[in-house]
């Protein structure tokens, strides 16, 4: 039977996360036209035993860890629903969270995807870093959010309680039309994890779709469940994938200038990390740039860029800010 929505939680060795957060998903997502799915990325901990206690949760067992991007691609390929929600395993949901998102999507047929307001699970008065009240991107392709600029996170006082068109919706809780997801080719598996949802939203907007934040729905995200924010692996993936995303989606008339400025700023960031006593993170930036260059030269990535350019009806989305958050944030404060 085709469902209205599949709420899909990708899990890898997250037994404790499932114990802590899955009960809220079951309690507040119990509609007959909605299924809750856990796609297990080849866990070796007690995750499968924990799931035995959740009889109404559908289990998809993947044979190994495919990462965030390909793990979701494989799980969504096995579902039949009008909408899919990509939900992190470390998210606590609230009453009415899903129906609010689905009602918005049903009445806004030009919107491909949306997210709720994402607050911090550890301090529920503040926004959470990964998504806050909707994501944007500056002219040099640094992501930021309503409620979070770089490392500064705001307290939620209702200042962003309006529905807004945004540039990207957070993969921590992303509601998307299944047919759009499939038509876009899903998340880019070469990213493995981090920024793959921004890349997906960029492609969607270039093909004429809107992305929205619907803050009348709210969830609480722990964040850093797989990798903490200062982990060198996270630094590597964020820098490499940001460059891959730019290469895939930036139009020809802007690509060269943006890439030159990012070359300067990335090495400045590496120097700052080194001087801050984080040599492994500094090395991760160098490795990210090296691997980006290798991947960019492959035929596969050249083909991805050609496809995106050929299918773009909006070459450069208006939701990309024409200011630099680095300049605006650090210089004038």
N, C-alpha and C positions, 0 to 999 in steps of 0.2 A: 504494500500500500504506500502510495506517495504521501509524504508528510508535508506539513506547512514549513517546518523548520527542523534542522538538525543542529543541536548544540554540541560541538565537537571539542573535547579536551584532549590535547596531545600530551602524553605522559612518557617520561623516561626516568626511571628510578626515582619516582616521586611519591612513594608510599605515604610518607608523612603528610605531604601536601594533599593527597586524596583524602586521608583521614580528616584533615582539618577543614578543607574547603568544599569537598563534594557534597556533604550534607546540605549546605545552603542551596546549591544548584538543584538538588533533588526536591527540596522543600518549596522553592519559589519558581520552579519551571515545570510544574506538573500538569500541563495541558495535554489533552488527548491527541492533538495534531502536532505535537512537538516530541522529538526523541532526544534523549541524552546519550551521547556516544563518547566513550573513552578509546582513543586510538593509542595503543601502547607501542612505543618505539623500541621494542626488544629489551625491556627492563630485565635486570638481573636481581633486583631487590624484592621486597614483599608486595609489590604493587598488585600483582594478579590475585594474591590471597586477599588483599584488602577489598578488591572489587567483588569478591564473592558475597560480601555483605550487602551489595547494592544490586538487588535482583532486577530492578527496572532500568538499569543502565546497560546499554548495548556495548559490547566489547569488540574492538577490531584489533587483532594481534598482528603487528608487523614483525618481520623476521629479524630486523636489526634496527639500529638507530639511524634513521634517514635524515635527522636534523629537523628543524622547525618547518622549513619550506616544503621539502619533499614529503615529510611525514603527513602534513596536511593535504598535499596534493593526492596522495594515495588514499587517505581516509575519505576525502570528498568524492573521489572517483567511485567509492563503494556506497554512497548515499544517494537517495532519491528524494530531494526536498526542494521547495521553492527557494528557501533561504538556508544559508549556513551561518552559524556563529562560531568563529574561531575564538575559543576561550582558554586563557592560560589556566594551568592547574592551581595557581596560587591566587585565585580571585574568589572573593566572597560576594555573592550577588544579593540583591534585596527584592522585596516583594514588588511585583509588577515590572521588573527590569526588562524582561524580554518582550512582553506584550506591548510596552511603550515603543520599543524599537520597531517591532513588526508593524504596528499601526502607522508609524511614520513612513515606513517603506511602502506600505500598501497605498498610501495617499500621495506619495511623491515618486511618481514613476520615472522621473528623470534622475533619480539618485541611485547610484550603484551600491553604495555601502554607507554605513553609519556606525557611530560608537556612542556609548553612554558617557556621562561624566565619570572620570576615573579618579578616585580618592585613595589616599594611602591607608593601608590596613594597619600600619603601626601608629599612625596619627590621623585619625579619621576626620580631623578638622582641616587637613591640608590636601592639596592635590598630589597625585602620584606622578613621578618623573615620566613614565612611559605612557604618555597620552593626555593626561590632565583633562582639559575641556576642549580638546581638539587640536590636531597638529597642523603646523604651517612649515614653510621653508623659505629661507632668505635667498637673495640673488646669487650667493655663492654655494647654495645647496646645503647649508647647515639647518637641520630641523629644530623647531622650537614649538611651544604650545601656548594656548591660552591657559595661563596658570603656571607656566614653567619656561624660563629663559635660561638656556645653558644649565648651570647647576643650581640656580635660584628657583625655589618652589614656593608658590604663594599659599596663604591660608584661604580656604573657601569661605567667602562671606556672601555668596550669592551673586558675585559680580559677573559671572559667566553663565547665568541660568537662562540664557536665551539660545534657541536653536540657531546654529550658524553653519554656513558652508565653510568647509575647511579644505586644506590641501591633502592631509592624510589622516586616516583613522587608525588607531592603535591596534596592533595585533594582540594586545592583551585581552581585548574584547571587541571583535570586529564582526558586524553583521553585514552580510553581502548576498546579493542575488546569485544563486548557484549557476544560472546560465551565463551571467556576466563573468563570474569567476572562471568558468570553463572556456568561454570565448576569448578571454584575455590570456589563456594559457596557464592560469594559476600563479602561484608564487614561483619565483625563479630558484630552482633547486641548487644552482651554483652558488647562491648566497649562503646556503646552509642555515644560517640564523642571523638575525639583526638587519633591520632596514628593508627586509623583503616586502613588508606591507606598504612601505612608502613607495617603493618601486611599483608595486601593483596599483596603488592609488594614482600614481603619476600616469601610468599607462591608461587607466580608466578615464581620467580627465582629458587626456589627449584624444581619446575616442568619443568625447562628447558627454560623458557622464559627470554627475556631481557627487561629492562626498560630504557628509554632514556629521555634526555632533548634536545629539539629542539629550541635553542635560537633565531632562525630567526623569530619565533613567539613570541610576547611579550604582556603581559597584566599587568594591574596595580591593586594591591590588597590593600584594606584598612587595613584588618587584625583586629582581636579582635572584630569583629562585634557582635558576640553573647556573648563572655566573654572576658574581657580585660586580658592582660597577667599576672597581679598580682592577679587575682581573685582566692580565695582559691578553688573554684570548679574546675577551670582549673588546678591548682596544683594537686588536688586529681586525676583527670582523667589522667593527664600526667604520674604521678608516678604509679598509679594502672595499666593503660593500657600498659605501657612500660614493667612491670613485666609479665603481662599476655602474651604479645607478645613473650617475651623471652621464657617463659615456653612452649608455643605452638610450637615454631619453632627451638629452639636451640638443636642440636644433643646431645645425651647422654654423649659423651666424653668431652663436654665443659660445660654442663648445671650446674653442681654442683659448679665448680670454679667461673663461672660468677655470679651465684646467691649469693654466699658467699660474693664476692667483692661488689656486689650491696647492700647487706644488710648493710655492713659497710658504704658505700658511701651515701646511702639513709638516714641513721641516722645522718651522718655528715651534710648532707644538711638540715635536720630538725633542728639541733642545730644551723647552720648558720642562718636560717630563724628566729629562736627564738631570737638570739642575735642581729639580724638586725631590731628587732621591728615588726616582722610579725608573731605573735603567731598563728593566724588563719591558715596561710599557713603552719606553722610547724605542727600544729595539723592535717592538711590535709594529710601530708606525713605519719603520723602514721596511720590514717584511711585508706589510700590507701594500705599500707602494710597489715593491718589487713584484709581488704576485699579481697585483692589478695589471701591471704592464704585460706580464706573461699571458694572462687571461684575455686581455683586450686584443692581443695579436692573433688569437685563435679564430678560425673560421666560424666557430659556433657563436662567439660574441659579436663578430662583425655581422653575422646573419640576424641576430637579435636586434641590433641597431637598425639595420635596413628594414626589418619588419615593422618596428615601431615608427620609423619615419614615414613609411609608405601608408600606414593605417591611421596616422594622426590627422584628425580633422581640426584639431586645435593644437598647432605646433608648440605653443608656449602658454600654458594655463595662466590665466589672470590671477589665480590665487597664490602664485609665487610672489613673495614680497620683493620690492625693488630697493630695499634697504639692506644693509649688512648688520646682523645682530652683534657681531664681534665689535664693530665700530660703535654702534649705538649703546651697547651694554658696558663695555670696558672703558671707553674714553669719556663720554659725558656722564656715565652712570645714571 
